[in-house]
Amino acid sequence: MNENIINTGDAGNTTANEAPDTTPVFTQGDLDRVVGERLHRERAKITADFASREEELKKREYQMAARDTLMQRGYAGESLEILTVLNAGTVDELNKALDILEKHARIGGERFDAAVLAGINDKLKQKPPETRFATSGGEAVRNAMGIKK
């Protein structure tokens, strides 16, 4: 019967048993919006990646410059760990922090480690303490141990 045939105005006919075409139709404005959003997301991701790489590069450059600065000022080896303590973002800030640190680490016009070394040398120059045991061959020890000559 004629109820099952639907005229779409096309060249073809659609029957009631066939699914009508439900694919969404996009306008040029819709496509422009979707493509624009995708481009915006990609640009943001690239910009964020670039910024993080640039920040990492700046950190590495600072660490290298800071190590050079520390070595020029006489800090070496384990003293380079001082970078983890000092909160400096630039070499100028590091120099200011080191100036303050060295100013407070001086004792009587000398650096702290030089003062400690001088104290150790003074103690080494003193007369050694006297012992309780006789120095004549250790007779007291031999007698205590029961050892005969």
DSSP file (Angstrom, degrees, kcal/mol; ACC not computed):
  #  RESIDUE AA STRUCTURE BP1 BP2  ACC     N-H-->O    O-->H-N    N-H-->O    O-->H-N    TCO  KAPPA ALPHA  PHI   PSI    X-CA   Y-CA   Z-CA
    1    1 A M    >         0   0    0      0, 0.0     3,-0.7     0, 0.0     4,-0.2   0.000 360.0 360.0 360.0 170.8    0.0    0.0    0.0
    2    2 A N  G >   +     0   0    0      1,-0.2     3,-0.9     2,-0.1     0, 0.0   0.597 360.0  78.2 -80.1 -12.1    1.0    3.6   -0.4
    3    3 A E  G 3  S+     0   0    0      1,-0.2    -1,-0.2     3,-0.0     0, 0.0   0.821  88.3  58.4 -66.6 -30.7    1.5    4.3    3.3
    4    4 A N  G <  S+     0   0    0     -3,-0.7    12,-1.4    11,-0.1     2,-0.5   0.619  91.5  79.5 -77.5 -12.8    4.9    2.7    3.4
    5    5 A I  E <   -A   15   0A   0     -3,-0.9     2,-0.5    -4,-0.2    10,-0.2  -0.856  60.6-169.3-102.5 125.8    6.4    4.8    0.8
    6    6 A I  E     -A   14   0A   0      8,-2.5     8,-1.8    -2,-0.5     2,-0.6  -0.959  15.2-141.7-115.3 127.1    7.6    8.3    1.8
    7    7 A N  E     -A   13   0A   0     -2,-0.5     6,-0.1     6,-0.2    -2,-0.0  -0.781  14.9-174.4 -90.0 122.5    8.6   10.8   -0.9
    8    8 A T        -     0   0    0      4,-0.6    -1,-0.1    -2,-0.6     3,-0.1   0.487  47.5-110.5 -93.9  -4.1   11.6   12.8    0.2
    9    9 A G  S    S+     0   0    0      1,-0.3     4,-0.1     3,-0.2    -2,-0.1   0.438  86.3 111.8  86.4  -1.2   11.6   15.1   -2.8
   10   10 A D  S    S-     0   0    0      2,-0.5    -1,-0.3     1,-0.0    -2,-0.1  -0.112  89.9 -96.7 -86.7-173.4   14.8   13.4   -3.9
   11   11 A A  S    S+     0   0    0     -3,-0.1     2,-0.2    -2,-0.0    -1,-0.0   0.707 106.5  59.7 -78.6 -19.5   15.5   11.2   -6.8
   12   12 A G  S    S-     0   0    0     -4,-0.0    -4,-0.6    -5,-0.0    -2,-0.5  -0.645  76.1-129.9-110.0 165.3   15.0    8.2   -4.5
   13   13 A N  E     -A    7   0A   0     -2,-0.2     2,-0.4    -6,-0.1    -6,-0.2  -0.840  13.3-149.0-109.7 149.4   12.3    6.9   -2.3
   14   14 A T  E     -A    6   0A   0     -8,-1.8    -8,-2.5    -2,-0.3     2,-0.2  -0.969  10.0-149.2-118.8 134.8   12.5    5.8    1.3
   15   15 A T  E >   -A    5   0A   0     -2,-0.4     3,-0.7   -10,-0.2   -10,-0.2  -0.543  28.8-109.8 -95.5 167.6   10.4    3.1    2.8
   16   16 A A  T 3  S+     0   0    0    -12,-1.4   -11,-0.1     1,-0.2    -1,-0.1   0.749 116.0  59.3 -67.7 -24.4    9.2    2.9    6.4
   17   17 A N  T 3  S+     0   0    0    -13,-0.2     2,-0.2     2,-0.1    -1,-0.2   0.737  91.4  80.4 -78.7 -23.5   11.6    0.0    7.0
   18   18 A E  S <  S-     0   0    0     -3,-0.7    -4,-0.0     1,-0.1     0, 0.0  -0.611  87.8-114.4 -85.0 144.7   14.7    1.9    6.1
   19   19 A A        -     0   0    0     -2,-0.2    -2,-0.1     1,-0.1    -4,-0.1  -0.602  32.2-119.1 -77.2 133.6   16.3    4.2    8.6
   20   20 A P        -     0   0    0      0, 0.0     2,-0.6     0, 0.0    -1,-0.1  -0.362  39.8 -87.6 -68.7 156.0   16.2    7.8    7.6
   21   21 A D        +     0   0    0      1,-0.2     0, 0.0     2,-0.0     0, 0.0  -0.524  51.6 170.3 -68.8 110.5   19.6    9.6    7.2
   22   22 A T        +     0   0    0     -2,-0.6    -1,-0.2    -3,-0.1     3,-0.1   0.197  25.3 133.7-110.0  14.8   20.4   11.0   10.7
   23   23 A T        -     0   0    0      1,-0.1     2,-0.1     0, 0.0    -2,-0.0  -0.471  63.4-111.9 -66.0 132.2   24.0   12.1   10.1
   24   24 A P        -     0   0    0      0, 0.0     2,-0.6     0, 0.0    -1,-0.1  -0.357  23.5-136.2 -67.6 144.9   24.4   15.6   11.5
   25   25 A V        -     0   0    0     -3,-0.1     2,-0.4    -2,-0.1     0, 0.0  -0.898  17.3-154.1-103.5 124.1   24.9   18.3    9.0
   26   26 A F        -     0   0    0     -2,-0.6     2,-0.2     4,-0.0     0, 0.0  -0.803   4.9-143.6-100.6 136.9   27.6   20.8   10.0
   27   27 A T     >  -     0   0    0     -2,-0.4     4,-2.2     1,-0.1     5,-0.2  -0.481  31.4-105.2 -87.7 168.3   27.6   24.3    8.8
   28   28 A Q  H  > S+     0   0    0      1,-0.2     4,-2.5     2,-0.2     5,-0.2   0.863 123.1  55.5 -61.9 -35.2   30.8   26.1    7.9
   29   29 A G  H  > S+     0   0    0      2,-0.2     4,-2.2     1,-0.2    -1,-0.2   0.894 106.8  49.7 -63.7 -41.0   30.5   28.1   11.1
   30   30 A D  H  > S+     0   0    0      2,-0.2     4,-2.5     1,-0.2    -2,-0.2   0.931 112.2  47.3 -63.6 -45.2   30.4   24.8   13.1
   31   31 A L  H  X S+     0   0    0     -4,-2.2     4,-2.7     1,-0.2     5,-0.3   0.910 111.3  51.0 -63.5 -42.1   33.4   23.5   11.4
   32   32 A D  H  X S+     0   0    0     -4,-2.5     4,-2.4     1,-0.2    -1,-0.2   0.905 111.3  48.9 -61.1 -40.9   35.3   26.7   11.9
   33   33 A R  H  X S+     0   0    0     -4,-2.2     4,-2.5     2,-0.2    -2,-0.2   0.933 112.9  46.2 -65.1 -46.6   34.4   26.7   15.6
   34   34 A V  H  X S+     0   0    0     -4,-2.5     4,-2.2     2,-0.2    -2,-0.2   0.929 115.7  45.4 -63.0 -46.7   35.5   23.0   16.1
   35   35 A V  H  X S+     0   0    0     -4,-2.7     4,-2.6     1,-0.2    -1,-0.2   0.897 112.5  52.3 -64.7 -39.7   38.8   23.6   14.2
   36   36 A G  H  X S+     0   0    0     -4,-2.4     4,-2.3    -5,-0.3    -2,-0.2   0.901 109.4  48.9 -62.7 -41.9   39.4   26.8   16.1
   37   37 A E  H  X S+     0   0    0     -4,-2.5     4,-2.3     2,-0.2    -1,-0.2   0.913 112.0  48.8 -64.0 -42.0   38.9   25.1   19.5
   38   38 A R  H  X S+     0   0    0     -4,-2.2     4,-2.5     2,-0.2    -2,-0.2   0.921 111.7  48.8 -64.4 -44.1   41.3   22.3   18.5
   39   39 A L  H  X S+     0   0    0     -4,-2.6     4,-2.7     1,-0.2     5,-0.2   0.899 110.0  52.3 -61.8 -40.5   43.9   24.8   17.3
   40   40 A H  H  X S+     0   0    0     -4,-2.3     4,-2.3     2,-0.2    -2,-0.2   0.921 110.6  47.5 -62.1 -44.4   43.6   26.7   20.5
   41   41 A R  H  X S+     0   0    0     -4,-2.3     4,-2.3     2,-0.2    -2,-0.2   0.925 113.8  47.2 -62.7 -45.1   44.1   23.5   22.6
   42   42 A E  H  X S+     0   0    0     -4,-2.5     4,-2.5     2,-0.2    -2,-0.2   0.905 112.3  49.3 -64.7 -42.1   47.1   22.5   20.6
   43   43 A R  H  X S+     0   0    0     -4,-2.7     4,-2.8     2,-0.2    -1,-0.2   0.908 111.4  50.1 -63.3 -41.1   48.7   26.0   20.7
   44   44 A A  H  X S+     0   0    0     -4,-2.3     4,-2.5    -5,-0.2    -2,-0.2   0.903 111.5  48.3 -63.6 -41.0   48.2   26.0   24.5
   45   45 A K  H  X S+     0   0    0     -4,-2.3     4,-2.3     2,-0.2    -2,-0.2   0.917 113.9  46.1 -66.2 -42.8   49.8   22.6   24.9
   46   46 A I  H  X S+     0   0    0     -4,-2.5     4,-2.7     2,-0.2    -2,-0.2   0.903 113.0  50.2 -65.9 -41.6   52.8   23.6   22.7
   47   47 A T  H  X S+     0   0    0     -4,-2.8     4,-2.6     2,-0.2    -2,-0.2   0.915 111.6  47.9 -64.0 -42.7   53.1   26.9   24.6
   48   48 A A  H  X S+     0   0    0     -4,-2.5     4,-2.4     2,-0.2    -2,-0.2   0.905 113.0  48.7 -64.1 -41.5   53.0   25.2   28.0
   49   49 A D  H  X S+     0   0    0     -4,-2.3     4,-2.2     2,-0.2    -2,-0.2   0.915 112.3  48.4 -64.0 -43.3   55.6   22.6   26.8
   50   50 A F  H  X S+     0   0    0     -4,-2.7     4,-2.5     1,-0.2    -2,-0.2   0.909 111.2  50.5 -63.0 -42.4   57.8   25.4   25.5
   51   51 A A  H  X S+     0   0    0     -4,-2.6     4,-2.3     1,-0.2    -2,-0.2   0.904 110.7  48.4 -64.1 -41.6   57.5   27.3   28.7
   52   52 A S  H  X S+     0   0    0     -4,-2.4     4,-2.2     2,-0.2    -1,-0.2   0.893 112.5  48.5 -68.0 -38.0   58.5   24.3   30.8
   53   53 A R  H  X S+     0   0    0     -4,-2.2     4,-2.3     2,-0.2    -2,-0.2   0.902 111.5  49.9 -65.6 -40.1   61.5   23.6   28.6
   54   54 A E  H  X S+     0   0    0     -4,-2.5     4,-2.3     2,-0.2    -2,-0.2   0.901 110.8  49.4 -65.1 -40.4   62.6   27.2   28.8
   55   55 A E  H  X S+     0   0    0     -4,-2.3     4,-2.1     2,-0.2    -2,-0.2   0.906 111.0  49.7 -64.0 -42.2   62.2   27.1   32.6
   56   56 A E  H  X S+     0   0    0     -4,-2.2     4,-2.2     2,-0.2    -2,-0.2   0.896 110.5  50.3 -63.6 -40.6   64.3   23.9   32.8
   57   57 A L  H  X S+     0   0    0     -4,-2.3     4,-2.5     2,-0.2    -2,-0.2   0.907 109.3  50.9 -64.3 -42.3   67.0   25.4   30.6
   58   58 A K  H  X S+     0   0    0     -4,-2.3     4,-2.4     2,-0.2    -2,-0.2   0.893 109.2  51.9 -62.1 -39.8   67.1   28.5   32.8
   59   59 A K  H  X S+     0   0    0     -4,-2.1     4,-2.7     2,-0.2    -2,-0.2   0.933 110.8  47.0 -61.9 -46.2   67.5   26.3   35.9
   60   60 A R  H  X S+     0   0    0     -4,-2.2     4,-2.4     1,-0.2    -2,-0.2   0.917 111.8  50.3 -62.9 -43.3   70.4   24.4   34.3
   61   61 A E  H  X S+     0   0    0     -4,-2.5     4,-2.4     1,-0.2    -1,-0.2   0.912 111.8  48.7 -61.6 -41.3   72.1   27.6   33.2
   62   62 A Y  H  X S+     0   0    0     -4,-2.4     4,-3.2     2,-0.2     5,-0.2   0.928 110.0  51.0 -63.9 -44.6   71.8   29.0   36.7
   63   63 A Q  H  X S+     0   0    0     -4,-2.7     4,-2.3     1,-0.2    -2,-0.2   0.903 112.0  47.0 -61.8 -40.3   73.2   25.8   38.3
   64   64 A M  H  X S+     0   0    0     -4,-2.4     4,-2.1     2,-0.2    -1,-0.2   0.932 115.1  45.4 -66.7 -44.6   76.2   25.9   36.0
   65   65 A A  H  X S+     0   0    0     -4,-2.4     4,-2.4     1,-0.2    -2,-0.2   0.887 113.0  51.5 -65.1 -38.7   76.8   29.6   36.6
   66   66 A A  H  X S+     0   0    0     -4,-3.2     4,-2.8     2,-0.2    -2,-0.2   0.904 108.7  50.3 -66.2 -41.5   76.3   29.1   40.4
   67   67 A R  H  X S+     0   0    0     -4,-2.3     4,-2.5    -5,-0.2    -2,-0.2   0.920 111.2  49.3 -62.1 -42.8   78.8   26.2   40.5
   68   68 A D  H  X S+     0   0    0     -4,-2.1     4,-2.3     2,-0.2    -2,-0.2   0.924 111.4  49.5 -60.8 -43.6   81.3   28.4   38.6
   69   69 A T  H  X S+     0   0    0     -4,-2.4     4,-1.6     2,-0.2    -2,-0.2   0.922 111.6  48.3 -62.1 -45.1   80.7   31.2   41.1
   70   70 A L  H  <>S+     0   0    0     -4,-2.8     5,-2.7     1,-0.2     4,-0.2   0.912 112.0  49.0 -62.7 -42.1   81.2   28.9   44.1
   71   71 A M  H ><5S+     0   0    0     -4,-2.5     3,-1.1     1,-0.2    -1,-0.2   0.881 109.4  52.4 -67.0 -36.7   84.4   27.5   42.7
   72   72 A Q  H 3<5S+     0   0    0     -4,-2.3    -1,-0.2     1,-0.2    -2,-0.2   0.818 107.8  52.5 -66.9 -29.2   85.8   30.9   42.0
   73   73 A R  T 3<5S-     0   0    0     -4,-1.6    -1,-0.2    -5,-0.2    -2,-0.2   0.393 127.4 -97.1 -89.4   3.9   85.1   31.9   45.6
   74   74 A G  T < 5S+     0   0    0     -3,-1.1     2,-0.5     1,-0.3    -3,-0.2   0.495  82.8 127.5  99.2   4.0   86.9   28.9   46.9
   75   75 A Y      < +     0   0    0     -5,-2.7    -1,-0.3    -6,-0.2     2,-0.3  -0.802  30.7 155.8 -93.1 134.2   84.1   26.5   47.6
   76   76 A A    >   +     0   0    0     -2,-0.5     3,-2.1    -3,-0.1     2,-0.1  -0.949  41.9   3.4-149.1 168.4   84.6   23.1   46.0
   77   77 A G  G >  S+     0   0    0     -2,-0.3     3,-1.7     1,-0.3     4,-0.1  -0.309 130.8   7.5  60.3-122.8   83.7   19.5   46.3
   78   78 A E  G >  S+     0   0    0      1,-0.3     3,-1.8     2,-0.2    -1,-0.3   0.727 119.3  74.3 -66.5 -21.7   81.1   18.9   49.1
   79   79 A S  G X  S+     0   0    0     -3,-2.1     3,-1.8     1,-0.3    -1,-0.3   0.694  77.9  76.6 -65.4 -16.8   80.8   22.7   49.6
   80   80 A L  G X  S+     0   0    0     -3,-1.7     3,-1.5     1,-0.3    -1,-0.3   0.667  75.4  77.1 -68.8 -13.8   78.8   22.8   46.3
   81   81 A E  G X> S+     0   0    0     -3,-1.8     3,-1.7     1,-0.3     4,-0.6   0.654  71.2  84.9 -67.1 -13.4   75.9   21.4   48.3
   82   82 A I  H X> S+     0   0    0     -3,-1.8     4,-2.2     1,-0.3     3,-0.7   0.746  73.8  73.0 -60.3 -22.3   75.5   24.9   49.7
   83   83 A L  H <4 S+     0   0    0     -3,-1.5     5,-0.3     1,-0.2    -1,-0.3   0.829  91.0  56.0 -61.9 -31.6   73.4   25.6   46.6
   84   84 A T  H <4 S+     0   0    0     -3,-1.7    -1,-0.2    -4,-0.2    -2,-0.2   0.767 111.1  44.1 -72.9 -23.3   70.5   23.5   48.0
   85   85 A V  H << S+     0   0    0     -3,-0.7     2,-0.3    -4,-0.6    -2,-0.2   0.859  97.9  79.3 -87.1 -39.8   70.5   25.7   51.1
   86   86 A L  S  < S-     0   0    0     -4,-2.2     2,-1.2     1,-0.1     8,-0.1  -0.528  71.0-146.1 -75.8 132.7   70.7   29.1   49.5
   87   87 A N        +     0   0    0     -2,-0.3     2,-0.4     6,-0.1    -1,-0.1  -0.683  46.4 139.1 -98.9  79.9   67.5   30.4   48.1
   88   88 A A        -     0   0    0     -2,-1.2     3,-0.1    -5,-0.3    -2,-0.0  -0.979  35.1-173.2-127.6 136.7   68.8   32.3   45.1
   89   89 A G  S    S+     0   0    0     -2,-0.4     2,-0.3     1,-0.0    -1,-0.1   0.640  74.1  35.0-101.2 -18.6   67.3   32.4   41.7
   90   90 A T  S  > S-     0   0    0      1,-0.1     4,-2.0   -25,-0.0     5,-0.1  -0.853  83.8-110.7-131.2 167.7   70.1   34.4   39.9
   91   91 A V  H  > S+     0   0    0     -2,-0.3     4,-2.5     2,-0.2     5,-0.2   0.863 118.2  55.4 -66.9 -35.4   73.9   34.6   40.2
   92   92 A D  H  > S+     0   0    0      2,-0.2     4,-2.1     1,-0.2    -1,-0.2   0.926 108.5  47.3 -62.6 -44.2   73.6   38.1   41.6
   93   93 A E  H  > S+     0   0    0      1,-0.2     4,-2.4     2,-0.2    -2,-0.2   0.883 111.0  52.9 -63.1 -38.0   71.3   36.8   44.4
   94   94 A L  H  X S+     0   0    0     -4,-2.0     4,-2.7     2,-0.2    -2,-0.2   0.921 107.9  50.3 -63.1 -44.4   73.8   34.0   45.0
   95   95 A N  H  X S+     0   0    0     -4,-2.5     4,-2.4     2,-0.2    -2,-0.2   0.911 111.2  48.7 -61.4 -42.2   76.7   36.4   45.4
   96   96 A K  H  X S+     0   0    0     -4,-2.1     4,-2.2     2,-0.2    -1,-0.2   0.923 112.3  48.6 -62.8 -43.7   74.7   38.5   47.9
   97   97 A A  H  X S+     0   0    0     -4,-2.4     4,-2.6     1,-0.2    -2,-0.2   0.900 111.8  49.1 -64.2 -40.5   73.8   35.4   49.9
   98   98 A L  H  X S+     0   0    0     -4,-2.7     4,-3.0     2,-0.2     5,-0.3   0.887 108.6  53.6 -66.6 -38.3   77.4   34.2   49.9
   99   99 A D  H  X S+     0   0    0     -4,-2.4     4,-2.1    -5,-0.2    -2,-0.2   0.935 112.0  44.7 -59.7 -45.7   78.6   37.6   51.0
  100  100 A I  H  X S+     0   0    0     -4,-2.2     4,-2.0     2,-0.2    -2,-0.2   0.922 114.6  49.0 -64.3 -44.0   76.2   37.5   53.9
  101  101 A L  H  X S+     0   0    0     -4,-2.6     4,-1.3     1,-0.2    -2,-0.2   0.925 113.1  45.9 -62.5 -45.8   77.1   33.9   54.8
  102  102 A E  H  X S+     0   0    0     -4,-3.0     4,-0.6     1,-0.2    -1,-0.2   0.860 109.2  56.2 -67.3 -34.6   80.8   34.6   54.7
  103  103 A K  H >< S+     0   0    0     -4,-2.1     3,-0.6    -5,-0.3    -1,-0.2   0.911 113.4  40.2 -62.7 -42.0   80.4   37.8   56.8
  104  104 A H  H 3< S+     0   0    0     -4,-2.0    -1,-0.2     1,-0.2    -2,-0.2   0.659 110.4  59.3 -82.2 -15.9   78.7   35.8   59.5
  105  105 A A  H 3< S+     0   0    0     -4,-1.3     7,-0.6    -5,-0.2     2,-0.3   0.483  83.5 102.4 -90.5  -2.9   81.0   32.8   59.2
  106  106 A R  E <<  -B  111   0B   0     -3,-0.6     2,-0.5    -4,-0.6     5,-0.2  -0.622  52.0-166.3 -83.9 139.2   84.1   34.9   60.0
  107  107 A I  E >  S-B  110   0B   0      3,-2.9     3,-1.7    -2,-0.3    -2,-0.0  -0.981  75.5 -17.0-124.8 116.8   85.7   34.7   63.5
  108  108 A G  T 3  S-     0   0    0     -2,-0.5    -1,-0.1     1,-0.3     3,-0.1   0.842 129.6 -51.1  59.0  34.6   88.2   37.3   64.3
  109  109 A G  T 3  S+     0   0    0      1,-0.3     2,-0.3     0, 0.0    -1,-0.3   0.451 121.0 101.7  84.3  -0.7   88.7   38.3   60.7
  110  110 A E  E <  S-B  107   0B   0     -3,-1.7    -3,-2.9     1,-0.1    -1,-0.3  -0.799  79.2-102.1-112.4 157.4   89.3   34.6   59.6
  111  111 A R  E  >  -B  106   0B   0     -2,-0.3     4,-2.1    -5,-0.2     3,-0.2  -0.402  38.4-109.2 -70.5 157.4   87.0   32.2   57.9
  112  112 A F  H  > S+     0   0    0     -7,-0.6     4,-2.3     1,-0.2     5,-0.2   0.905 117.1  49.4 -57.3 -47.8   85.4   29.6   60.2
  113  113 A D  H  > S+     0   0    0      1,-0.2     4,-2.2     2,-0.2    -1,-0.2   0.853 110.4  51.4 -65.2 -33.4   87.4   26.7   58.8
  114  114 A A  H  > S+     0   0    0     -3,-0.2     4,-2.3     2,-0.2    -1,-0.2   0.881 109.4  51.0 -67.9 -37.7   90.7   28.6   59.1
  115  115 A A  H  X S+     0   0    0     -4,-2.1     4,-2.1     2,-0.2    -2,-0.2   0.899 110.6  48.4 -66.2 -40.7   89.8   29.4   62.8
  116  116 A V  H  X S+     0   0    0     -4,-2.3     4,-2.3     2,-0.2    -2,-0.2   0.925 111.4  50.1 -64.7 -44.0   89.1   25.7   63.5
  117  117 A L  H  X S+     0   0    0     -4,-2.2     4,-2.5     1,-0.2    -2,-0.2   0.901 109.5  51.1 -61.0 -41.4   92.4   24.7   61.8
  118  118 A A  H  X S+     0   0    0     -4,-2.3     4,-2.1     1,-0.2    -1,-0.2   0.900 109.5  51.1 -63.3 -39.9   94.3   27.3   63.9
  119  119 A G  H  X S+     0   0    0     -4,-2.1     4,-1.9     2,-0.2    -2,-0.2   0.892 110.1  49.0 -63.6 -40.4   92.7   25.9   67.1
  120  120 A I  H  X S+     0   0    0     -4,-2.3     4,-2.0     2,-0.2    -2,-0.2   0.924 110.2  50.8 -65.2 -44.1   93.7   22.4   66.2
  121  121 A N  H  X S+     0   0    0     -4,-2.5     4,-1.3     1,-0.2    -2,-0.2   0.886 108.1  53.2 -62.6 -38.0   97.3   23.4   65.5
  122  122 A D  H  X S+     0   0    0     -4,-2.1     4,-0.7     1,-0.2     3,-0.3   0.915 109.0  48.9 -62.2 -42.7   97.4   25.2   68.9
  123  123 A K  H >< S+     0   0    0     -4,-1.9     3,-0.7     1,-0.2    -1,-0.2   0.872 108.4  54.0 -65.1 -36.1   96.3   22.1   70.6
  124  124 A L  H 3< S+     0   0    0     -4,-2.0    -1,-0.2     1,-0.2    -2,-0.2   0.787 103.7  56.5 -69.7 -26.3   98.9   20.0   68.8
  125  125 A K  H 3< S+     0   0    0     -4,-1.3    -1,-0.2    -3,-0.3    -2,-0.2   0.663  89.5  97.7 -78.3 -16.8  101.7   22.4   69.9
  126  126 A Q  S << S-     0   0    0     -3,-0.7    -3,-0.0    -4,-0.7     0, 0.0  -0.253  90.4 -89.9 -71.6 160.6  100.9   21.8   73.6
  127  127 A K        -     0   0    0      1,-0.1    -1,-0.1     3,-0.0     3,-0.1  -0.484  49.6-109.4 -67.6 136.4  102.8   19.4   75.8
  128  128 A P        -     0   0    0      0, 0.0    -1,-0.1     0, 0.0    -4,-0.0  -0.310  40.9 -93.9 -66.1 153.3  101.1   15.9   75.7
  129  129 A P        -     0   0    0      0, 0.0     2,-0.2     0, 0.0    -3,-0.0  -0.317  43.4-105.0 -67.2 151.4   99.3   14.8   78.8
  130  130 A E        -     0   0    0     -3,-0.1     2,-0.2     1,-0.1    -3,-0.0  -0.493  32.8-130.9 -77.4 146.6  101.3   12.7   81.4
  131  131 A T        -     0   0    0      2,-0.2     4,-0.1    -2,-0.2    -1,-0.1  -0.586   6.1-135.2 -95.2 160.0  100.5    9.0   81.6
  132  132 A R  S    S+     0   0    0     -2,-0.2     2,-0.2     2,-0.1    -1,-0.1   0.685  83.1  80.7 -83.8 -19.7   99.8    7.1   84.7
  133  133 A F  S    S-     0   0    0      1,-0.1    -2,-0.2     2,-0.0     2,-0.1  -0.588  89.5-104.9 -92.9 150.5  102.1    4.2   83.7
  134  134 A A        -     0   0    0     -2,-0.2     4,-0.4     1,-0.1     7,-0.2  -0.452  19.5-146.0 -68.9 142.5  105.8    4.2   84.0
  135  135 A T  S    S+     0   0    0      1,-0.1     2,-1.8    -2,-0.1    -1,-0.1   0.353  70.4 106.4 -92.2   6.7  107.6    4.7   80.8
  136  136 A S  S    S-     0   0    0      1,-0.2     3,-0.5     0, 0.0    -1,-0.1  -0.449 114.5 -55.9 -87.3  66.4  110.5    2.4   81.7
  137  137 A G  S    S-     0   0    0     -2,-1.8    -1,-0.2     1,-0.2    -2,-0.1   0.534  88.3 -78.9  80.8   4.8  109.5   -0.5   79.5
  138  138 A G  S  > S+     0   0    0     -4,-0.4     4,-2.1     3,-0.1     3,-0.3   0.888  71.1 161.1  73.5  39.8  106.0   -0.9   80.9
  139  139 A E  H  > S+     0   0    0     -3,-0.5     4,-2.7     1,-0.2     5,-0.2   0.863  72.2  57.2 -62.1 -36.5  106.9   -2.8   84.2
  140  140 A A  H  > S+     0   0    0      1,-0.2     4,-1.9     2,-0.2    -1,-0.2   0.894 108.8  46.3 -62.9 -37.9  103.6   -1.9   85.8
  141  141 A V  H  > S+     0   0    0     -3,-0.3     4,-2.0     2,-0.2    -1,-0.2   0.914 112.2  50.3 -69.9 -42.8  101.8   -3.6   82.9
  142  142 A R  H  X>S+     0   0    0     -4,-2.1     5,-2.6     1,-0.2     4,-1.0   0.908 111.4  48.4 -63.1 -41.2  104.0   -6.7   83.0
  143  143 A N  H  <5S+     0   0    0     -4,-2.7     3,-0.3     1,-0.2    -1,-0.2   0.904 111.2  50.3 -65.7 -40.3  103.5   -7.1   86.7
  144  144 A A  H  <5S+     0   0    0     -4,-1.9    -1,-0.2    -5,-0.2    -2,-0.2   0.847 115.0  43.5 -66.8 -32.7   99.8   -6.7   86.4
  145  145 A M  H  <5S-     0   0    0     -4,-2.0    -1,-0.2    -5,-0.1    -2,-0.2   0.575 111.8-119.6 -88.1 -10.9   99.7   -9.3   83.6
  146  146 A G  T  <5 +     0   0    0     -4,-1.0     2,-0.5    -3,-0.3    -3,-0.2   0.791  59.9 151.3  77.3  28.2  102.1  -11.7   85.4
  147  147 A I      < -     0   0    0     -5,-2.6     2,-0.3    -6,-0.2    -1,-0.3  -0.809  30.8-154.0 -97.5 130.3  104.7  -11.6   82.7
  148  148 A K              0   0    0     -2,-0.5    -5,-0.0     1,-0.1     0, 0.0  -0.721 360.0 360.0-101.2 154.2  108.3  -12.1   83.7
  149  149 A K              0   0    0     -2,-0.3    -1,-0.1     0, 0.0    -2,-0.0   0.487 360.0 360.0 -67.7 360.0  111.3  -10.8   81.8
